[in-house]
Amino acid sequence: MESSKVYVNVMAEFTNDGRLLPRSFIWKDGHVYEIQKVTDVRRAASLKAGGAGIRYTCIVDGKESHLFYEDNNMWFMEER
């Protein structure tokens, strides 16, 4: 099954120590998903959808998801 990028709007905050942390995102159907926790942040490529940037491993609705922040200042997720 082929994956593609889904660009999403993200609500994020800069912490007082300068980190950028996503707090929620809006999926393409308009549903807002809250990010319960960010468990990992690293530079990585999306092996499913192509592209690279900062990969945020997030817990959303109890499941692990990857949210990418590209060098062009756009956020995307992988769709299956």
LINHU-V580617 format. One record per pair of residues at least 24 apart in sequence whose C-alpha atoms are under 10 Angstrom apart, sorted by the first residue. I is the first residue (numbers start at 1). J is the second residue. D is the distance in Angstrom with one decimal. If there is no record, write none. Layout:
i: <I I>
j: <J J>
d: <D D>
This chain:
i: <1 1 2 2 2 2 3 3 3 3 3 3 3 3 3 4 4 4 4 4 4 4 4 4 5 5 5 5 5 5 5 5 5 5 5 5 6 6 6 6 6 6 6 6 7 7 7 7 7 7 7 7 7 8 8 8 8 8 8 9 9 9 10 10 10 10 10 10 11 20 21 22 22 22 22 22 23 24 25 25 25 25 25 27 27 33 33 34 34 34 34 35 35 35 35 35 35 36 36 36 36 37 37 38 38 38 38 39 40 41 41 41 42 43 43 43 44 44 44 45 46 46 46 47 48 48 48 48 49 49 49 49 49 50 51>
j: <48 80 48 49 79 80 46 47 48 49 50 77 78 79 80 46 48 49 50 76 77 78 79 80 46 48 49 50 51 68 75 76 77 78 79 80 49 67 75 76 77 78 79 80 67 68 69 74 75 76 77 78 79 67 68 74 75 76 77 74 75 76 34 67 69 74 75 76 35 69 56 56 58 67 69 75 58 60 60 67 75 76 77 76 77 60 61 58 59 60 61 59 60 61 62 64 65 60 61 62 63 62 64 64 65 66 67 64 66 66 67 68 68 68 69 70 68 69 70 70 76 77 78 78 77 78 79 80 76 77 78 79 80 78 76>
d: <9.6 6.7 7.5 8.0 8.5 6.2 10.0 9.2 5.5 5.2 8.8 9.9 6.3 5.3 4.5 9.8 7.2 4.6 7.8 9.6 8.4 5.8 5.3 6.8 9.1 8.7 5.5 7.7 8.6 9.7 9.5 6.0 5.8 5.0 6.2 9.1 9.0 10.0 8.5 5.3 5.3 6.1 6.3 10.0 9.8 9.4 9.9 7.2 5.8 4.2 6.5 8.9 10.0 9.2 9.8 8.0 5.8 5.5 7.2 8.4 6.9 8.4 10.0 9.6 9.8 9.1 7.0 9.2 9.8 10.0 8.5 8.2 8.8 8.7 9.6 9.8 9.5 8.9 10.0 9.3 9.2 9.8 9.9 9.8 9.1 6.9 7.9 9.9 8.9 6.4 7.7 5.9 5.0 7.8 9.4 10.0 9.5 5.9 7.5 8.0 9.7 9.4 9.5 9.4 9.6 9.6 9.9 9.0 9.5 9.8 9.7 9.6 9.7 9.0 9.3 9.6 8.5 10.0 10.0 9.7 9.8 8.9 7.8 9.3 9.9 6.8 8.5 8.3 9.6 8.4 5.9 7.7 8.9 9.0 9.5>
